[in-house]
Amino acid sequence: MIDNGLNCFMDKVARKEICLGTVITLSDLTVSELAGDLGFDFIWIDAEHAPHTIDGVMKHIIAARGTSCAPFVRVRANDSNLIKPVLDLAPAGIIVPMVNSAEEAEAAVAACRYPLTGRRGCGVRRAVRYGQDNFFQYVDESATNPLVIIQIEHIDAVRNLDKILKVPGIGSICIGPCDLSGSMGILNRMDDPELNQVIDEVCRKTKAAGLLLGTAAGDFPRWKARGVDWFAGTADWGAMAYGMKAFLNQCREQ
């Protein structure tokens, strides 16, 4: 059985509870271990924007083991050659950025699944506990584990959303509001009415399609009202900066 926290994550979603996570950008494994010990439901290991190596990604995944914290990994691009080695580390979810069409969504799903439903290459190691688990049982479980998470973060994806949502095998939609705003010519203007109207539309359609909805940015009450199932509202560096700044301000005031 794949031990990566996905079952705990999905059980909480089934109870209609919002799963809370944090983004991991630092190389020190302490941040992932701490996230699990603190009770976060998942970590978002950002291999797209942060300087993570594949070895570092593996160690962050291992650091979460033994807790109920599910390690998600955002890969650098929708490329099967980038996705394949991450899958063999047994993450709970693969976050695929900048998916703008149904064809691109199909490619992302296929990269995450073995034949005959996909085209994932076979090189299992950690996922079967180095030969201690049955390979064929693992293959059966890998039909739904890891969760395939598609990022909607461009206006072209919004235009193609109806077709994207019909692609079999997608487990969740993740909205990337900052890049989405950039594609609309209003980069990082999170209060723009047009941007929020578009985001509301994506949320409604995702929920109507029966897919999980998540994001990693913004105001939690607003996203809760939109019906998110999971929310990464902080990052390791941000939490550190916030704590340091609060300490400085408190001491200086006293």
N, C-alpha and C positions, 0 to 999 in steps of 0.2 A: 504493500500500500504506500502511495506517495505521501510522505510526511512533510507538507509545506504550508500548512495552515489554511489552505483553501476551504476545507470543510467547515472550519470554525467561522470563516468569513461568510460563506454561503448560508450557514445556519443562522447567523445574525441577520442577514438580509431577509431570510425567510420569516423571521420574527418581526419584520418591518422596522428594524432598528438601523440607524445610519452608521455605517462603518467609518471610523475616523483614522486617518493616517498622517504620515509626515514624509516629506521629500528628503532623500539622502543624497547629498552632493559631496560630502567630505570622505576622505579615504579611511579615516580612523574607524575601525569596526565597533568602537565603543558606542557610536551614535545609533547603530542598528540594534545592538544588544540592549541598550538603554530603552529604545523605543518599545521593544518587546517586553522588557521588565516593567515599564510604566503602564502597559496595557493598551497600546495602540493596536488597532485591528489589522493594519497593514503598513508596510513601508513602500515608498515609491523610489526605487533605486534609479537615479536619472543618468543613464549612459548616453543620453543625447546631448545635453548641455554641460554636464559635469565631466571632469577629466578622469572618469573611471576606466580602468583596464578590465579585460575579461577576468583576470585573476582577482582583481578587487571586487568585481561583481559577485563572484563565487563566494568570497569570504563574507560579504555582507549577507548573502543568502544563508550561509552557514551560521552566522551570528544570530539570526532570528530563530533558528531551530531550537526546539525545546520550549518555545512559547507558542501562544496562539496567534502570533503576528504573522500575517501572510506577506511574503516578499514579492512585490511586483517589480518588473524591470522595464523601463522605457528604453527601447533600442534606438540607435542613431537614425535609422531609416527603414522604410518598407523594403527590405532586401533579405532574401532567404539566406544568403551567406552570412549576414550579420545576426539573423535571428537563430539560426541553427545551433551555434555553440552555446548560446544563452539557454536554449531549451534543455540542453543536456546537463545544465546545472540544477534542474528541477525547481524553477521558480513557480510561484502560485499564479502569476499572471504575466502576460507579455503586452506591453503598451506600444502600439505601433503609431508613430506620429504621421501627420500630414497625409491622411487617406482622403482622397478627393473624388473618388468614383467607385462604382460598384465593382469594376474590374480590379481596381487596386485593393478593395476590401477582400475580394475573392483570393487575390494573391497572398494577402496577409494571413488569411485563414489557412490556405493550402500550405504555407511555409511552416505552420505550427502543428500540422497533423500528418501522420504516417499514411502511406498508400494503403488502401486505394482512394481514400477520401482526400488526401493531400499529397505533398511531395517532400515531406521532411526526411532528411537523411538519417540513417541509423548508425549511431555511435554512442550507445547508452553506457554510462559509467556511474555517476553519482546517483542518478534517478532510480537505479535498481540496487542501491547500497553496495556498489562494487561487486555485484554478482550474488548478493545474499537474498535478493527477492527474485520472484519468478518473472522472467522477461515477458511472457505472453500476458500475464496479469497486468504488468505495467503498460503494455501496448493497449490493452482494453481501457485502462484508466486514462490513458493519454488522449483518448477521444474527446474528453471534456476538461482535462487538466494538463496544462495551465489554461486559465481564462484568457480568451483572446479579446483584447480591449482596443477598439478603434478610436483614434483621435479625430474629432471633427474640429478643425481649426483654420478653415479657409472658406471663403464665401462660395467657391466652386463646390465644396463638399456639401454645403447647405442646399445649393441648387440641385444636387444629385442625391439628396438625403433619402428620398422615398425609395430609390433603387438600392442604396447602400443598406438600408434597414431590412431589406428582403434577402440579403446574402446569408445563407445557412452557415452556422458555426460561430457567428459573432456572439460573444458573451456579454459585452458591455460597450456602451458608447461613452467616450470621455470628451468633454468640451474643453477646448483650449481657447479661452476668451481673448488673450492678448494677441496671439497670432491671427485669430479671426478678425479682431479689430484692425490689425495692420492690413489685412487683405481688403478691408473696406475703406482704407484711407483715413482711418481714425485711430492710429496706433495708441493703445493703452488708455484710451478715453473710456473708462469703464462705466461712466454714468451716461454715455451717449444713448438717447432713446432708441435710435435705429438699431444699434448693437444689441441692446437688451431685448428689443422686439424679436430679433433674429434668434438670440439665445433661447428665449421663451418658446419659440416655434420648434427649435431642435429638441428641447426638453419634452414638450407635449408629444411630439411624434415618436420620440424614443420610448417614452412610457407607454404610449398606445401600442407600440410594436412588441411590448413585453420584454424589452431588453433592460439591463441594469444601466443606470445613469450615474456618472461621476464627474468630478473635476478636481483640479488642484490649485484653485485660486479663488479669491473673492470673499465676499461677505457671507458668512455661514447662514444667518437667518434667511437671506434672500435665496440661497441655493436650497435650503431646506424647504422653503415654500414652493420651489420648482420641482421638488420630488426626488432629489438626489438620493441614491442608495449608498454612495461612498464619497468621502470628501477628505482631501489632503490639504488642510488649511495652514500648514506651517512647513518650514524647512529647517534643517539642522543649523545652517548659518544664520537664518533669521531668528530662530529661538535663542541662539547664543548671543547675537547682537542685542536682542530685546532684553535678555537677562543682564547683560553687561551694562547696558544703558540705564536700566532701572536701578542697578546698584550704584552707579555713578551719581545719578540724580538724587537718590535717597541720601547718600553720604554728604553730598554737597549742600542739600537742603538742611541737613542736621548740623 
